[in-house]
Amino acid sequence: MKRTLLWALALGAVAAAAGAGYYFYQQRAAEAPDARSGKAGGKGGKGGRGGGPVPVVAAPAATADVGVLLDGLGTVTPVATVTVRSRVDGQLMKLAFKEGQVVRAGDLIAEIDPRPAQVQLATAEGQLARDQSLLRNAQLDVERYRTLLKQDSIARQQLDTQEALVHQYQATVKMDQAAIENARLQLAYSRITAPVGGRLGLRQVDIGNIVRAGDANGLVVITQLQPTTVVFSIPEDSLPPVMKKIREGEMRGEKLTVTAFDRTGKTQLATGVLLTVDNQIDPATGTVKLKAQFANEDLALFPNQFVNVRLLVDTRRGATVVPAAAVQRGTPGTFVYTVDADTKVVSVRRVRLGPAQGETVAVEEGVAPGTLVVVDGADRLREGAVVEMVVRENAAPKDGPRKGEGKRRRREEAGAEKK
């Protein structure tokens, strides 16, 4: 009996739960929108999937100038990088720079012990003085032999021998003069100056060490930073329009504008001009290298720095632009949701996009300037849905409702329902 009573109670509970579930199902079905007519059974009227007006943020399509940009990855490459080395062997006596200092071409960098070169110079000068004296004596003997030859006092062979001796001494004097110039050059090499202007790196040797002309590391490295260049790559398919613009710019004396950004692509570092294009395409990557020059007055670009590069190829004047967030992609292709300003009804518009710039994108076909497009809330929309436009703080659409108007409208509708 007890078991029978328990089964009866369990069956009664199941039946009660089923009845309650059926009741709530009927209530939800009465409030759900009619699938055939698309009308809502609730109080909200025609709307999105929830049955009421869908709150969205809309913005009007505008007219603006849009740049046709090509993005590439680049590396900052100095115009000149020079390793300063000694051209003579000797002891390093002086370093006339500080690490990281900016120098100009011709500034003193270091001094090598000049005494060996000074000794060579003095030896060469003494040798020259001796050989010049021998030359003068030989020239006087030639004059005497010519007089004696006219008097038929000596043989012609003696005069010829003396004249050859004069030529020999003349050649010796030239060699002595060359030795003097070489000694002076070695003495000049003992003072090491900057071959180019730029920023000095860390020193590679300390004072007192013996430096040699064949040292691989040198004394210090100079890198020219102002101006500097950036080498970047673009796809080979983008090369024809770039070459066309370069040819047109050469005729007008203009160059394409190049902008360098940081690794994130958000912070602009410098603006420069395109210098040249490489003479061949890399078959392994299908890209071609380009070189741009930047004044780099604030030293924002540093050698071997990775940068994102944007090349301005062309500018489209008066293009229709919409926020990039308004563009949707799905079965219809690329489309946007437009809103009728009077009825607040949504329509799907297929669009053909043009170049993008920042947070906006150009629309070449499908949307006219002034058309309201949904920027936020599009994931709940469908064709013919009714929307309620709300205001996003600090980003209110020009043609949208004022701040607080949506809340006021909802309060008025709630009061009418209670009446």
Summary of the structure (lengths in Angstrom):
residues: 419
radius of gyration: 44.4
end to end distance: 57.3
largest distance: 173.8
contacts: 1214
relative contact order: 0.17
helix: 33%
strand: 34%
